[in-house]
Structures are given as C-alpha cells and as structure tokens.
Amino acid sequence: MPLHLTKVAFGAAGVEDLAERLRIRGEQGPVFLTTRYLPKRHEEIAGQGSLFWIIKHALVARSPILSFGEAEGGRVAIHIDPLLRLVHPRPKRAHQGWRYLEAADAPIDLAGGEAEAVLPASLAGRLAELGLL
C-alpha cells in the first residue's frame, strides 16, 4: 500500500484557490515543492502516493506525487501532478512541513471531483468531526 504525505496549503483561501495556483504553476513548467530533507520513506511514496492538502483544519484534496529530485541550494524537490483531486474532507490539525499519512488513514476521492460541488473546507471539517460526513 502506498504511503502519502500531508501538508498545509499555506495562504490558500479554499480548494478553488489552491486548484488555480497549481493550474497556473503547471502552465509555467513542472510543479514541485521544496523541502530540506528527502523523506526517509520516499521509495514508498514516489509514483504511488499523494500529497494531501490541509485547508482550514481538514484534508480536502490531493496531488499525486510523481517523483523526488534535486532543487536549488541542496534542497529536495517533491514533484506533483498539477491536477488537484478532491477527497472526502477529513479533520486534520495543521502542522509545519509535511507528515506521513498511511494509506489506511487517507480519505477517499470524491466521485466526479468537481470543486464547485464541495462544501467549504471549514464546514466540511466540522461535519466530519461530528461524524456526519
């Protein structure tokens, strides 16, 4: 089973905002994030896992992780697919950097994956906390 990462979508007002940012970056070239260190379990992630995005204390979307590579200044690049996949929102505390997420704990994709059909992340997170989603 693949291993995933979680990361806060810093500065994103919502899923639509994040999707637009990734779309624009994808038009300019490969989309990647940088980090100081290569994850120790990177072989379990590359080509199989996803980067799950946290917005307003909920996992709301994912970007498949394509590979890991080198970036400027000795940093590590996490190459991701710019097409955002929406998932059933699940509460998740914010954190700095990235964290591992086991496949068994990862939320499943929404059917259709249309951003317009998704509840606001804050509302979806609260409903998930109450066990209503």
Order of alpha helices (4+ residues) and beta strands (2+ residues): beta-alpha-beta-beta-beta-beta-beta-beta-alpha
